[in-house]
Amino acid sequence: MRGGLPGVTLRSSLGYTVDVYTHGAHVTSWKDKDGTDMLFCSSEACRSAVFKPPKAIRGGIPICFPQFSDFGPLGQHGFARNATWEVRAIDRDVSPRPAETDKIILRLSDTPETLALWPHKFTVLYEVFADGKSLRTSMAVSNDGIEIDLENDENDPALPGGGGIRLGGRPMTFTAALHTYFSVTDITRATVTGLRNVEYLDSLRQRQKFTETTDVLHFPEEIDRIYLNTPNTLIVDDAVGAKTMSVMKSNLPDAVVWNPWVDKSAATGDLGDEEYTRFLCVEAAAIGTPVTLPPGETWDCFQILDVCKDPTP
Ligand SMILES: O=P(O)(O)OC[C@H]1O[C@@H](O)[C@H](O)[C@@H](O)[C@@H]1O
């Protein structure tokens, strides 16, 4: 694995491979059997790809949690992408249909460092699943802020009110995104379909709200938008390389569409000057309405990335 970091390569029954690192629970590639990557990852060749924790990896699927962008007091995109996650399970060909599934489950929970930044006890389980051509990533966030009131034991009939467990933790509120960098051959020829009539916040215009008028979105310039309450399936078309990918998302109502274009690429240390031409971020997200999770409860989401049309050889 790059940078000598710990990680695994998942393999699907159709010969697809998916690289996952414990640093950031970061998926960095999703390749077909011919080695074509559906995801972009900044290349070592152009002094980019910094695989040095705690810096987040540029490309693949960074996890933005518990904060998207600057929507709160934490650092940009929260701390999950900078943290080292624990491997909970690796499932290699153990299903009744051999070679049908190959997955890893990673876990992140509060530490003294996260509690100093974000005062909540939590667990995130993140599952990456290479299934045929598709790549499924799912996340379950639990609010572990439960306090058992030992003074109020339900087995003690002498206590007033019948006793019981008191949930003394506080609700926790967060925003999140699966910040997928799709690989495209030429950004000026790539498109995203499925956002017509969807309202968006334009991050390049003080996050003012607009409504998308076009069904097939093209990219002739920088874009940084948070589309709110989108359809659950969006299509990313590479056009030139002729590969077409879909994003199917659940419990992630929003979608960020981002490409930094010339000036911001040049100003981004871990991105080659020309690399903006080769990716398009479409990020399944929960931003417009932050998630508020009561103590003891769990919130789940997932995205399934699929190849609708194979790349031209
Ligand atoms: O450079 P970072 O922190 O990885 O963020 C990349 C981009 O991430 C996108 O999700 C944001 O909408 C952009 O505003 C931001 O520039």
The ligand as an SDF file (V2000), in Angstrom:
LIG
                    3D

 16 16  0  0  0  0  0  0  0  0999 V2000
   -9.3450   20.5350    0.4660 O   0  0  0  0  0  0  0  0  0  0  0  0
  -10.3860   19.7700    1.2440 P   0  0  0  0  0  0  0  0  0  0  0  0
  -10.4510   20.1420    2.6890 O   0  0  0  0  0  0  0  0  0  0  0  0
  -10.2220   18.2960    1.0490 O   0  0  0  0  0  0  0  0  0  0  0  0
  -11.7880   20.1700    0.6320 O   0  0  0  0  0  0  0  0  0  0  0  0
  -12.0240   20.0000   -0.7220 C   0  0  0  0  0  0  0  0  0  0  0  0
  -13.4000   20.5440   -1.1070 C   0  0  0  0  0  0  0  0  0  0  0  0
  -14.3820   19.7030   -0.5580 O   0  0  0  0  0  0  0  0  0  0  0  0
  -15.7030   19.9850   -1.0200 C   0  0  0  0  0  0  0  0  0  0  0  0
  -16.5690   19.0930   -0.4350 O   0  0  0  0  0  0  0  0  0  0  0  0
  -16.0690   21.3980   -0.6110 C   0  0  0  0  0  0  0  0  0  0  0  0
  -17.3660   21.7000   -1.1040 O   0  0  0  0  0  0  0  0  0  0  0  0
  -15.0410   22.3820   -1.1490 C   0  0  0  0  0  0  0  0  0  0  0  0
  -15.3660   23.6910   -0.7290 O   0  0  0  0  0  0  0  0  0  0  0  0
  -13.6550   21.9800   -0.6900 C   0  0  0  0  0  0  0  0  0  0  0  0
  -12.7160   22.8450   -1.2670 O   0  0  0  0  0  0  0  0  0  0  0  0
  1  2  2  0
  2  3  1  0
  2  4  1  0
  2  5  1  0
  5  6  1  0
  6  7  1  0
  7  8  1  0
  7 15  1  0
  8  9  1  0
  9 10  1  0
  9 11  1  0
 11 12  1  0
 11 13  1  0
 13 14  1  0
 13 15  1  0
 15 16  1  0
M  END
$$$$
